[in-house]
Amino acid sequence: MRILVLTIALLFIVLLGALTVSDFVRYGVTALGVLSILVVAVFTIGVVGALRHPPRQ
């Protein structure tokens, strides 16, 4: 179950990243775009941290 939830979270992060890149291509670099990169980075750090440090048994 844990792997399923983490996989869905990673797919969500990839989708947000793709939408952010699409926004940069269409509108250029904006303040809101930079903020969205920070949000995606925070999500990524959290999910990768959860993947690297599984719960104690």
PDB file of N, CA, C and O in Angstrom:
ATOM      1  N   MET A   1       0.828  -1.195   0.000  1.00  0.00           N
ATOM      2  CA  MET A   1       0.000   0.000   0.000  1.00  0.00           C
ATOM      3  C   MET A   1       0.874   1.262   0.000  1.00  0.00           C
ATOM      4  O   MET A   1       0.555   2.250  -0.660  1.00  0.00           O
ATOM      5  N   ARG A   2       1.984   1.209   0.753  1.00  0.00           N
ATOM      6  CA  ARG A   2       2.884   2.356   0.841  1.00  0.00           C
ATOM      7  C   ARG A   2       3.480   2.694  -0.519  1.00  0.00           C
ATOM      8  O   ARG A   2       3.582   3.862  -0.893  1.00  0.00           O
ATOM      9  N   ILE A   3       3.870   1.661  -1.250  1.00  0.00           N
ATOM     10  CA  ILE A   3       4.468   1.873  -2.568  1.00  0.00           C
ATOM     11  C   ILE A   3       3.446   2.497  -3.526  1.00  0.00           C
ATOM     12  O   ILE A   3       3.800   3.355  -4.334  1.00  0.00           O
ATOM     13  N   LEU A   4       2.203   2.075  -3.441  1.00  0.00           N
ATOM     14  CA  LEU A   4       1.152   2.629  -4.299  1.00  0.00           C
ATOM     15  C   LEU A   4       0.962   4.122  -4.032  1.00  0.00           C
ATOM     16  O   LEU A   4       0.875   4.917  -4.968  1.00  0.00           O
ATOM     17  N   VAL A   5       0.900   4.493  -2.775  1.00  0.00           N
ATOM     18  CA  VAL A   5       0.710   5.903  -2.420  1.00  0.00           C
ATOM     19  C   VAL A   5       1.908   6.732  -2.867  1.00  0.00           C
ATOM     20  O   VAL A   5       1.737   7.836  -3.384  1.00  0.00           O
ATOM     21  N   LEU A   6       3.114   6.214  -2.676  1.00  0.00           N
ATOM     22  CA  LEU A   6       4.300   6.953  -3.094  1.00  0.00           C
ATOM     23  C   LEU A   6       4.377   7.063  -4.615  1.00  0.00           C
ATOM     24  O   LEU A   6       4.829   8.083  -5.135  1.00  0.00           O
ATOM     25  N   THR A   7       3.949   6.040  -5.324  1.00  0.00           N
ATOM     26  CA  THR A   7       3.932   6.090  -6.788  1.00  0.00           C
ATOM     27  C   THR A   7       2.951   7.145  -7.282  1.00  0.00           C
ATOM     28  O   THR A   7       3.259   7.903  -8.202  1.00  0.00           O
ATOM     29  N   ILE A   8       1.785   7.194  -6.676  1.00  0.00           N
ATOM     30  CA  ILE A   8       0.797   8.209  -7.054  1.00  0.00           C
ATOM     31  C   ILE A   8       1.337   9.607  -6.759  1.00  0.00           C
ATOM     32  O   ILE A   8       1.135  10.529  -7.550  1.00  0.00           O
ATOM     33  N   ALA A   9       2.020   9.770  -5.630  1.00  0.00           N
ATOM     34  CA  ALA A   9       2.607  11.068  -5.289  1.00  0.00           C
ATOM     35  C   ALA A   9       3.675  11.467  -6.303  1.00  0.00           C
ATOM     36  O   ALA A   9       3.753  12.632  -6.692  1.00  0.00           O
ATOM     37  N   LEU A  10       4.497  10.513  -6.732  1.00  0.00           N
ATOM     38  CA  LEU A  10       5.518  10.820  -7.735  1.00  0.00           C
ATOM     39  C   LEU A  10       4.884  11.193  -9.076  1.00  0.00           C
ATOM     40  O   LEU A  10       5.368  12.097  -9.758  1.00  0.00           O
ATOM     41  N   LEU A  11       3.814  10.509  -9.454  1.00  0.00           N
ATOM     42  CA  LEU A  11       3.111  10.864 -10.690  1.00  0.00           C
ATOM     43  C   LEU A  11       2.524  12.274 -10.600  1.00  0.00           C
ATOM     44  O   LEU A  11       2.545  13.026 -11.575  1.00  0.00           O
ATOM     45  N   PHE A  12       2.007  12.621  -9.440  1.00  0.00           N
ATOM     46  CA  PHE A  12       1.473  13.964  -9.212  1.00  0.00           C
ATOM     47  C   PHE A  12       2.578  15.009  -9.364  1.00  0.00           C
ATOM     48  O   PHE A  12       2.363  16.061  -9.966  1.00  0.00           O
ATOM     49  N   ILE A  13       3.759  14.719  -8.818  1.00  0.00           N
ATOM     50  CA  ILE A  13       4.886  15.643  -8.912  1.00  0.00           C
ATOM     51  C   ILE A  13       5.327  15.805 -10.365  1.00  0.00           C
ATOM     52  O   ILE A  13       5.601  16.918 -10.814  1.00  0.00           O
ATOM     53  N   VAL A  14       5.393  14.697 -11.094  1.00  0.00           N
ATOM     54  CA  VAL A  14       5.781  14.767 -12.508  1.00  0.00           C
ATOM     55  C   VAL A  14       4.760  15.584 -13.297  1.00  0.00           C
ATOM     56  O   VAL A  14       5.134  16.380 -14.158  1.00  0.00           O
ATOM     57  N   LEU A  15       3.484  15.393 -13.010  1.00  0.00           N
ATOM     58  CA  LEU A  15       2.443  16.165 -13.694  1.00  0.00           C
ATOM     59  C   LEU A  15       2.581  17.658 -13.393  1.00  0.00           C
ATOM     60  O   LEU A  15       2.496  18.484 -14.303  1.00  0.00           O
ATOM     61  N   LEU A  16       2.792  18.005 -12.135  1.00  0.00           N
ATOM     62  CA  LEU A  16       2.975  19.415 -11.783  1.00  0.00           C
ATOM     63  C   LEU A  16       4.210  20.001 -12.458  1.00  0.00           C
ATOM     64  O   LEU A  16       4.186  21.142 -12.920  1.00  0.00           O
ATOM     65  N   GLY A  17       5.287  19.225 -12.516  1.00  0.00           N
ATOM     66  CA  GLY A  17       6.500  19.686 -13.194  1.00  0.00           C
ATOM     67  C   GLY A  17       6.268  19.910 -14.674  1.00  0.00           C
ATOM     68  O   GLY A  17       6.737  20.902 -15.232  1.00  0.00           O
ATOM     69  N   ALA A  18       5.548  18.997 -15.319  1.00  0.00           N
ATOM     70  CA  ALA A  18       5.258  19.145 -16.747  1.00  0.00           C
ATOM     71  C   ALA A  18       4.379  20.369 -17.004  1.00  0.00           C
ATOM     72  O   ALA A  18       4.590  21.095 -17.975  1.00  0.00           O
ATOM     73  N   LEU A  19       3.408  20.592 -16.145  1.00  0.00           N
ATOM     74  CA  LEU A  19       2.553  21.775 -16.304  1.00  0.00           C
ATOM     75  C   LEU A  19       3.343  23.066 -16.082  1.00  0.00           C
ATOM     76  O   LEU A  19       3.091  24.073 -16.744  1.00  0.00           O
ATOM     77  N   THR A  20       4.289  23.035 -15.157  1.00  0.00           N
ATOM     78  CA  THR A  20       5.129  24.203 -14.908  1.00  0.00           C
ATOM     79  C   THR A  20       6.006  24.504 -16.118  1.00  0.00           C
ATOM     80  O   THR A  20       6.130  25.657 -16.529  1.00  0.00           O
ATOM     81  N   VAL A  21       6.612  23.470 -16.683  1.00  0.00           N
ATOM     82  CA  VAL A  21       7.437  23.664 -17.884  1.00  0.00           C
ATOM     83  C   VAL A  21       6.575  24.184 -19.033  1.00  0.00           C
ATOM     84  O   VAL A  21       6.998  25.067 -19.779  1.00  0.00           O
ATOM     85  N   SER A  22       5.386  23.644 -19.173  1.00  0.00           N
ATOM     86  CA  SER A  22       4.469  24.113 -20.216  1.00  0.00           C
ATOM     87  C   SER A  22       4.129  25.593 -20.025  1.00  0.00           C
ATOM     88  O   SER A  22       4.039  26.343 -20.996  1.00  0.00           O
ATOM     89  N   ASP A  23       3.942  26.002 -18.787  1.00  0.00           N
ATOM     90  CA  ASP A  23       3.656  27.403 -18.492  1.00  0.00           C
ATOM     91  C   ASP A  23       4.850  28.286 -18.841  1.00  0.00           C
ATOM     92  O   ASP A  23       4.676  29.381 -19.376  1.00  0.00           O
ATOM     93  N   PHE A  24       6.061  27.816 -18.540  1.00  0.00           N
ATOM     94  CA  PHE A  24       7.258  28.585 -18.880  1.00  0.00           C
ATOM     95  C   PHE A  24       7.405  28.740 -20.390  1.00  0.00           C
ATOM     96  O   PHE A  24       7.796  29.803 -20.873  1.00  0.00           O
ATOM     97  N   VAL A  25       7.096  27.689 -21.129  1.00  0.00           N
ATOM     98  CA  VAL A  25       7.198  27.755 -22.588  1.00  0.00           C
ATOM     99  C   VAL A  25       6.174  28.743 -23.145  1.00  0.00           C
ATOM    100  O   VAL A  25       6.473  29.504 -24.066  1.00  0.00           O
ATOM    101  N   ARG A  26       4.991  28.726 -22.591  1.00  0.00           N
ATOM    102  CA  ARG A  26       3.916  29.576 -23.119  1.00  0.00           C
ATOM    103  C   ARG A  26       4.055  31.033 -22.687  1.00  0.00           C
ATOM    104  O   ARG A  26       3.906  31.933 -23.514  1.00  0.00           O
ATOM    105  N   TYR A  27       4.339  31.284 -21.396  1.00  0.00           N
ATOM    106  CA  TYR A  27       4.312  32.647 -20.868  1.00  0.00           C
ATOM    107  C   TYR A  27       5.674  33.185 -20.447  1.00  0.00           C
ATOM    108  O   TYR A  27       5.780  34.349 -20.061  1.00  0.00           O
ATOM    109  N   GLY A  28       6.709  32.370 -20.511  1.00  0.00           N
ATOM    110  CA  GLY A  28       8.015  32.808 -20.042  1.00  0.00           C
ATOM    111  C   GLY A  28       8.108  32.679 -18.528  1.00  0.00           C
ATOM    112  O   GLY A  28       7.187  32.193 -17.872  1.00  0.00           O
ATOM    113  N   VAL A  29       9.226  33.118 -17.992  1.00  0.00           N
ATOM    114  CA  VAL A  29       9.447  33.020 -16.548  1.00  0.00           C
ATOM    115  C   VAL A  29       8.684  34.145 -15.853  1.00  0.00           C
ATOM    116  O   VAL A  29       8.884  35.324 -16.146  1.00  0.00           O
ATOM    117  N   THR A  30       7.807  33.758 -14.929  1.00  0.00           N
ATOM    118  CA  THR A  30       7.035  34.726 -14.150  1.00  0.00           C
ATOM    119  C   THR A  30       7.236  34.422 -12.664  1.00  0.00           C
ATOM    120  O   THR A  30       7.775  33.377 -12.298  1.00  0.00           O
ATOM    121  N   ALA A  31       6.798  35.342 -11.828  1.00  0.00           N
ATOM    122  CA  ALA A  31       6.919  35.135 -10.386  1.00  0.00           C
ATOM    123  C   ALA A  31       6.104  33.921  -9.943  1.00  0.00           C
ATOM    124  O   ALA A  31       6.548  33.147  -9.096  1.00  0.00           O
ATOM    125  N   LEU A  32       4.927  33.758 -10.510  1.00  0.00           N
ATOM    126  CA  LEU A  32       4.090  32.611 -10.163  1.00  0.00           C
ATOM    127  C   LEU A  32       4.728  31.306 -10.627  1.00  0.00           C
ATOM    128  O   LEU A  32       4.599  30.280  -9.959  1.00  0.00           O
ATOM    129  N   GLY A  33       5.406  31.337 -11.753  1.00  0.00           N
ATOM    130  CA  GLY A  33       6.110  30.154 -12.242  1.00  0.00           C
ATOM    131  C   GLY A  33       7.250  29.752 -11.324  1.00  0.00           C
ATOM    132  O   GLY A  33       7.447  28.568 -11.048  1.00  0.00           O
ATOM    133  N   VAL A  34       7.994  30.735 -10.854  1.00  0.00           N
ATOM    134  CA  VAL A  34       9.087  30.454  -9.917  1.00  0.00           C
ATOM    135  C   VAL A  34       8.525  29.895  -8.615  1.00  0.00           C
ATOM    136  O   VAL A  34       9.106  28.976  -8.038  1.00  0.00           O
ATOM    137  N   LEU A  35       7.414  30.432  -8.150  1.00  0.00           N
ATOM    138  CA  LEU A  35       6.771  29.912  -6.948  1.00  0.00           C
ATOM    139  C   LEU A  35       6.329  28.467  -7.150  1.00  0.00           C
ATOM    140  O   LEU A  35       6.445  27.646  -6.240  1.00  0.00           O
ATOM    141  N   SER A  36       5.829  28.159  -8.329  1.00  0.00           N
ATOM    142  CA  SER A  36       5.400  26.779  -8.589  1.00  0.00           C
ATOM    143  C   SER A  36       6.589  25.825  -8.597  1.00  0.00           C
ATOM    144  O   SER A  36       6.452  24.677  -8.174  1.00  0.00           O
ATOM    145  N   ILE A  37       7.747  26.269  -9.067  1.00  0.00           N
ATOM    146  CA  ILE A  37       8.951  25.429  -9.000  1.00  0.00           C
ATOM    147  C   ILE A  37       9.305  25.143  -7.547  1.00  0.00           C
ATOM    148  O   ILE A  37       9.690  24.023  -7.208  1.00  0.00           O
ATOM    149  N   LEU A  38       9.177  26.141  -6.694  1.00  0.00           N
ATOM    150  CA  LEU A  38       9.467  25.929  -5.271  1.00  0.00           C
ATOM    151  C   LEU A  38       8.497  24.924  -4.653  1.00  0.00           C
ATOM    152  O   LEU A  38       8.906  24.082  -3.853  1.00  0.00           O
ATOM    153  N   VAL A  39       7.229  25.003  -5.015  1.00  0.00           N
ATOM    154  CA  VAL A  39       6.238  24.060  -4.492  1.00  0.00           C
ATOM    155  C   VAL A  39       6.549  22.643  -4.962  1.00  0.00           C
ATOM    156  O   VAL A  39       6.490  21.700  -4.172  1.00  0.00           O
ATOM    157  N   VAL A  40       6.877  22.488  -6.237  1.00  0.00           N
ATOM    158  CA  VAL A  40       7.229  21.166  -6.765  1.00  0.00           C
ATOM    159  C   VAL A  40       8.483  20.644  -6.071  1.00  0.00           C
ATOM    160  O   VAL A  40       8.574  19.451  -5.779  1.00  0.00           O
ATOM    161  N   ALA A  41       9.444  21.513  -5.806  1.00  0.00           N
ATOM    162  CA  ALA A  41      10.669  21.093  -5.117  1.00  0.00           C
ATOM    163  C   ALA A  41      10.366  20.613  -3.697  1.00  0.00           C
ATOM    164  O   ALA A  41      10.935  19.617  -3.250  1.00  0.00           O
ATOM    165  N   VAL A  42       9.486  21.302  -2.990  1.00  0.00           N
ATOM    166  CA  VAL A  42       9.127  20.887  -1.629  1.00  0.00           C
ATOM    167  C   VAL A  42       8.432  19.525  -1.655  1.00  0.00           C
ATOM    168  O   VAL A  42       8.730  18.662  -0.829  1.00  0.00           O
ATOM    169  N   PHE A  43       7.510  19.330  -2.597  1.00  0.00           N
ATOM    170  CA  PHE A  43       6.860  18.021  -2.742  1.00  0.00           C
ATOM    171  C   PHE A  43       7.885  16.938  -3.033  1.00  0.00           C
ATOM    172  O   PHE A  43       7.839  15.859  -2.443  1.00  0.00           O
ATOM    173  N   THR A  44       8.809  17.224  -3.942  1.00  0.00           N
ATOM    174  CA  THR A  44       9.814  16.236  -4.336  1.00  0.00           C
ATOM    175  C   THR A  44      10.702  15.862  -3.160  1.00  0.00           C
ATOM    176  O   THR A  44      10.981  14.682  -2.947  1.00  0.00           O
ATOM    177  N   ILE A  45      11.145  16.838  -2.405  1.00  0.00           N
ATOM    178  CA  ILE A  45      11.993  16.564  -1.243  1.00  0.00           C
ATOM    179  C   ILE A  45      11.250  15.694  -0.237  1.00  0.00           C
ATOM    180  O   ILE A  45      11.831  14.766   0.325  1.00  0.00           O
ATOM    181  N   GLY A  46       9.987  15.982  -0.008  1.00  0.00           N
ATOM    182  CA  GLY A  46       9.206  15.182   0.936  1.00  0.00           C
ATOM    183  C   GLY A  46       9.023  13.750   0.487  1.00  0.00           C
ATOM    184  O   GLY A  46       9.170  12.826   1.286  1.00  0.00           O
ATOM    185  N   VAL A  47       8.702  13.552  -0.784  1.00  0.00           N
ATOM    186  CA  VAL A  47       8.468  12.193  -1.284  1.00  0.00           C
ATOM    187  C   VAL A  47       9.769  11.407  -1.354  1.00  0.00           C
ATOM    188  O   VAL A  47       9.804  10.238  -0.971  1.00  0.00           O
ATOM    189  N   VAL A  48      10.835  12.030  -1.836  1.00  0.00           N
ATOM    190  CA  VAL A  48      12.124  11.331  -1.892  1.00  0.00           C
ATOM    191  C   VAL A  48      12.603  10.996  -0.479  1.00  0.00           C
ATOM    192  O   VAL A  48      13.175   9.929  -0.258  1.00  0.00           O
ATOM    193  N   GLY A  49      12.377  11.884   0.467  1.00  0.00           N
ATOM    194  CA  GLY A  49      12.730  11.591   1.855  1.00  0.00           C
ATOM    195  C   GLY A  49      11.956  10.404   2.394  1.00  0.00           C
ATOM    196  O   GLY A  49      12.504   9.577   3.122  1.00  0.00           O
ATOM    197  N   ALA A  50      10.690  10.318   2.041  1.00  0.00           N
ATOM    198  CA  ALA A  50       9.877   9.181   2.474  1.00  0.00           C
ATOM    199  C   ALA A  50      10.342   7.892   1.810  1.00  0.00           C
ATOM    200  O   ALA A  50      10.309   6.832   2.434  1.00  0.00           O
ATOM    201  N   LEU A  51      10.767   7.966   0.570  1.00  0.00           N
ATOM    202  CA  LEU A  51      11.264   6.777  -0.123  1.00  0.00           C
ATOM    203  C   LEU A  51      12.588   6.294   0.456  1.00  0.00           C
ATOM    204  O   LEU A  51      12.818   5.090   0.570  1.00  0.00           O
ATOM    205  N   ARG A  52      13.446   7.223   0.816  1.00  0.00           N
ATOM    206  CA  ARG A  52      14.775   6.844   1.305  1.00  0.00           C
ATOM    207  C   ARG A  52      14.760   6.391   2.758  1.00  0.00           C
ATOM    208  O   ARG A  52      15.647   5.646   3.176  1.00  0.00           O
ATOM    209  N   HIS A  53      13.782   6.820   3.528  1.00  0.00           N
ATOM    210  CA  HIS A  53      13.722   6.477   4.951  1.00  0.00           C
ATOM    211  C   HIS A  53      12.376   5.836   5.267  1.00  0.00           C
ATOM    212  O   HIS A  53      11.464   6.517   5.736  1.00  0.00           O
ATOM    213  N   PRO A  54      12.241   4.544   5.019  1.00  0.00           N
ATOM    214  CA  PRO A  54      10.967   3.872   5.324  1.00  0.00           C
ATOM    215  C   PRO A  54      10.713   3.855   6.831  1.00  0.00           C
ATOM    216  O   PRO A  54      11.646   4.018   7.618  1.00  0.00           O
ATOM    217  N   PRO A  55       9.469   3.659   7.232  1.00  0.00           N
ATOM    218  CA  PRO A  55       9.156   3.647   8.665  1.00  0.00           C
ATOM    219  C   PRO A  55       9.842   2.484   9.380  1.00  0.00           C
ATOM    220  O   PRO A  55      10.100   1.434   8.792  1.00  0.00           O
ATOM    221  N   ARG A  56      10.125   2.699  10.647  1.00  0.00           N
ATOM    222  CA  ARG A  56      10.764   1.647  11.446  1.00  0.00           C
ATOM    223  C   ARG A  56       9.778   0.531  11.723  1.00  0.00           C
ATOM    224  O   ARG A  56       8.585   0.771  11.912  1.00  0.00           O
ATOM    225  N   GLN A  57      10.277  -0.668  11.745  1.00  0.00           N
ATOM    226  CA  GLN A  57       9.424  -1.841  11.989  1.00  0.00           C
ATOM    227  C   GLN A  57       9.274  -2.098  13.469  1.00  0.00           C
ATOM    228  O   GLN A  57       8.592  -3.043  13.865  1.00  0.00           O
TER     229      GLN A  57
END
